[in-house]
Amino acid sequence: MDKDGHCVASSTEPFGVLKVVDVNLWWPYLMHESPGYLYSMEVRLMAANERSTHEDVYTLPVGIRTVSVTSTQFLINKKPFYFHGVNKHEDSDIRGKGFDWPLIVKDFNLLKWMGANSFRTSHYPYAEEILQMCDRHGIVVIDECPGVGIKDIRSFRNASLNHHLDVMDELVRRDKNHASVVMWSVANEPASEMPPAEFYFKTLIQHTKALDPTRPVTYVSNSHYARDKGAPYVDVICINSYFSWYHDPGHLEVIPLQLNTQFENWYGKYQKPIIQSEYGADAVPGLHSDPPMMFTEEYQKVVLQSCHDVFDQKRKQYVIGELIWNFADFMTVQGITRVVGNKKGVFTRQRQPKAAAFILKERYWRLANETGRLPPWTKYPCSL
């Protein structure tokens, strides 16, 4: 049924294909005047005997859209889509990882305020309620399984691989009907240069594609481009890099050269579209310095701006997205590289903006305006 309650397709068969004529497609936020259009698929099961009749009804919101990938583009409904978004964590002050509806509504308001159209569920599946919100509001999702920390060669043995296949079975089974989910990520920063990684990721990616032929599959790499054993099997290259932070800390001048070289190397070898799936720098809120010094808000701003200059050059060619690390500060184990948790958020753990949030807001709305199809502001703020 459509939003007006009209039946647009029906069947009495237990399985088959339903075809909707004059379909209202599901579009991402900022890509269409009416993003996140959902139909209601209603399944009715009846049982009867000589004395009574019983009926069970289940309703599932569904969006109708297509996803495809070329060597230079990511297409939703045959239109080029550029990921300008964030990485998140299920984390906040007070509750930690506990599910909290007011916090989720706050986060979606901040995403829409910032002009973000997407996020990755780093590094595990998020609560189903979050994906339901993404469906309703047109926020595009890269859905990632908890394949993080695959660093030891023992992690590539058959026992781990079989478990990983089971995990992808569960993830695809749970999330396959969410229109917002446009790509599966099978791992984050694995040791994909190790010799066993080729068979491991070839098997894993082929298995995931067999489960769901309609979506591209990726994993997020921080390996050397020439030695990454799994990259030949992904549909989209996703790269994490932190130039002037973990590499050449304090040297902002290296970003243009190193980031350009990174993109050219990866695309030159694999000829696949690229997402910068993580980049950023820690910033302690309220800490300032001129000239910019590490851990200050000024340094975080310059890191982002320097990366954006390169993104603007390469997105005209084959870069199809940029996802900041991270949406908000989050707690970690204590260590000498952490200042009361990870401070790479553009918002604090309490969801207050740092200077970088305004840099992203200005950029993301500029990118969105290039589509010329912005929804009216009556769509903001968002509700449940």
N, C-alpha and C positions, 0 to 999 in steps of 0.2 A: 504494500500500500504506500501511496505517496504521502506527503505531509498534510494533505487535505483529507486524508482518509479514503481516497479513491483506490479501488483495486486496479492495478496496472498489469498484473500477470498472475495466473493461478494454474494449479494442476491438482488432480486427485491421485496422481501416481506417487509411489514411494520414493522414486528417484528420477532424475532427468534434468533438463535445462529449462529455466524460465527466461523468456525474452521480453524485455521492456521496450516498447515503442516510444519514440520521442523522449528519450531518457534525459533526466536531469543529472548531469555528471557530478561526482564529488571532486571539488577543486580545493587546492591548498589556500590557506589564509594569505591575503594580499595578491592572489593570482586571479581572482574573480570577484564580482560584486556579491555573489552568494556562496561563500566557501562552506565546505562541510555539509553538503546536502545529503541527507540520509533517508532512505526508505525503511519501512518496517516489514520484515519478512515474518509472517505468522504461520506457525505449524500447528495443526489441530489433529489430535488423535482421539478417536471415539471408540468406546467399548460399550456393548449393550448385552443384556440378557432379557428374559421374558418379563422381568419385573421393573428394570430401570435402565437408563442410559447415562453414561458418564463421559465427560469430555475434558481433555487436558489441552491447554493452549500455551505455546511458548512463542514469544516475540523477540526477534533479534534485529537491532538496527544495522543496516548494511548500506555502504556507499558503493557506487559503481564508477570505476575509473580504470584506466590502463597505465602501465608502467613499462618503459623500454629504455634500452641503453644503446648508444652508438659509440664510436671511438672517441667522440669529443663532447657528447651531450647526454644528459639525463632527461627523459621525456615523461611527462605526466599528461595523459590524454593527448598525446602527440604534440605537446607544446614544451619547449625547453624550460626546465626547472633548475633554479640555482639555489642551493642550500645556503641560506644565511641564518645561522642559528647558534646553538649552544650544546655543550655537554652538561649533563646534570648528575646529581646524586640524590638518592632518597635519604636526605639528611637535613636536619634543621636544629636550631637551638632548642633546648628543653626536651623535646621528644626524641631527638636522635633520628633513628630510622622508623619510628612509629608512624602509622598512617594518620593523616590529619587533614580533613576536608578543607577547613579554612586556609591552611597553608597551601594546599593544591590550587585553590581559587586565587590566592595571592600570587603564586608563581605564574599561573596562566595570565593573569592581568599584567604582570611584569613582562612576560614574553611578548604579549601583544603591544604593550606600551613601547617596548624596544624595537618592534618591527621584526622580531624573529619569526621565521616560518617553519622551523624544524629543530629537532634535537636527537641526540643518540642516547639510548638507555645505558650509558656507561655505569658499570660493566656487568650488568645482570638484568634480567627481565623486571620491569617495574610492575606495580600493582595494576590490575586490570582496570580499575577506575580511572587511572591516569590515561590509559589508551582510549577509554570511552570519551574522556574529555577531548583528547586529540581528534577523535573522529568528529565530534560535534563542532569543534572550533577550527578545523582545517589545519592543524599543526602536524607536519610531516615527521615520521619517526623512522630512524634506523634502529631496528630492534636487535639488541645484542644479548647473546647467551653469556653465562658466567664463565666463559673461557678465558680467564685472566690468570697470569702467573704460570703459563706453560713455558717454563724456562729450563727445567732439568731434562736431560735426554731420556730419563725413565718415563717422563710424561708423554712420550710418543709411542709407548708400547701398546700392545693390543688391548690390555685392560682399560687404559685411559681412552683409547680411541673408541672402544665399544660403549663406554660410558658417555663419551661426547656425542656419539650418534643418538643414544637414548635421550640426552638432553635436548638435542635439536628436534627429535620427535615430539617431545613435550612442548617445546616453545612454539613450533609451527602449529601443532594441534590447538594450542590455546589461543594464539594470536592471529591465525590465518584470516579470520573474517573481519579484521579491522582495516578499513580503507586507509587509515592514516599510516599504517605500516607499509613502507614502500621497498625496504631492503632488509635482508638478514645479515647480521654480523656474527661470525662464528668464533671470533677470538679477539682479544686485545693484547697487542705487543707480545706475541709469542716469540720463542727463539726459532724463528722461521729460517734461519741460516743453517741450522743443523741438518745433516743428511737425511734423517728419517722424516723431516718435515714435509718433504715433497709427497710421499705416499700418504702421509697423515692428512694433509689438507686437500689433496686431490680426492681422496675417499670421502672426507667430510663434506666438501663442497658439492660433489656429485650426489651424495645422499640428500643434502638439503634441497638441491634443485629437483630431485626426484619427488621429494615430499611436496614441493610447491614450485611448479614450472613458471608461475606468473610473476615471480619477483627475482631481481638480481641478488647475488650473494657476494659478500666481501668479508675481509677481516682487516683489522687495523694494525698496521705495521710500523715499527721503528727500526727495522733492519736496514742493512746496506742494500741499495737497489739492485746491485749486480749479483748479490748472493741470496736473495729472498727466494726460497724454494716453492712457496705457495702462490706467489703473485701471478704466475701464468694461468691460474685456475679461477681467479676472482673476476667479476664483471666490472668492478670499480676499484681503483687503487685508493686506499685510505691511508694517509701518512700522518704520524705524530712527530713533531720536531719542535725544539725549544732553543732556537738560535739566540745567542746573547744571554741565555739563562743557564741551562745545563751544559751547553756548548759555548765556549768563549764568554763566560759570565762577565757582564759589565761592558762588553764591546758591542754597542748598538750598531756600529758602522758595518759589522759583518752581515747583517740581516739581508740586505738587498742581494749581495753576491751569493750567499749560501742558499737562500730560498729560491732564487732563480735557477741556480745550478741543480738543486734538488728536483724541481719540477721538470727541467729539461732532461735530466738523467732518467727519471722514472718513465716519463712519456716516451722518450726516445727508445727505450728498451721494450716497453710493453704495449704502447699505442692504445692506451685505455684512459678514460676520463679519470680525473683525480679530485679527491676531496682532501683539503687540509683538515684532518679530523681532530687534531689538537694543536694549539699554539697558545702562548701567553706567558705571564710572569706573575710572581707573587707581589702583592701590595698590601702592606699593613694600613688599614684605613686611618686617615688623618696624618700619616707620615709623609713629609714633603722635603724636597731637596732640589736646588737649582745650582749646578747642573743636575740632571736626573741621576739618582743613585739607586742601586738595586734595593728592592723592598719598598720603595716609595711609590705613591700614586703617579708621579710624573714619569717614572721609569716604565711602569705598566702601560701608560698612555703612549709613550714613544714606541715601545715594542709593537703595540697593536697598529699604530699608524704606519710604521715601517713595513709590517707584513701586508697591510691593506694596499699599499702602493704596488707591491708585487702581485697580489691577487688581482688587482685591476688590470694589470698587463696580461696575465695568464688566463683570466676568465673569458677573454675574447678568443681564446684558442681551445683549451681543453680542461681547465680547472672548472669544476662544476659546483664547488661549495667550500665553505669555511665555517668551522664550528669552534668557537672559543672554549678554551679550558680555563675557567669553568663558569657556569651560571652564577654560583654562589660559593662562598667559602664553606669548607666542610671539615669535620673533625677527622684526625688521623691518629695513629700511634705517635707517641712522643719521639722526637729525634732532633739531631742538630740541624737538619734542613727545614724543620717545621717551626713556625711561630704560632703556637696554640692552634695547630691544624694547618691545612693547606689554604693559603691565602691568595690563590689565583682567581678567585671569584671576582666578577665585576659587580656583584652585590655581596654584602657581608652575610654572615650566617643568619643574621636577623632580618635579611632582605632589605637593607638600606643601600642605596647606590654609591659606588665609588666613582671617581672621575671617568674611569673607563666605560662605565655603563652609558654615559652620555655620548662618548665617542662611538660606541656601537649603535646607539639609537639614531644618531645622525646618519651613520653609514647605512644601516639596514633600511631606513625609510627612503634614503636616496636610491638604493638598489630596487626597492619595491616600486618606487615611482616610475622606474624605467619600464615597467610592465604596462602602466597606464590604466590599470584595472583595480584601483584601490576601493575597498568597500567604504561606505559612509561611516562616520565616527559613531553613529548610533549602535554599531556592532561592538563598541568598547565602552565601558569595561565588560568583561565576560562574566557569566554567571554559571551556576551548575547546569 
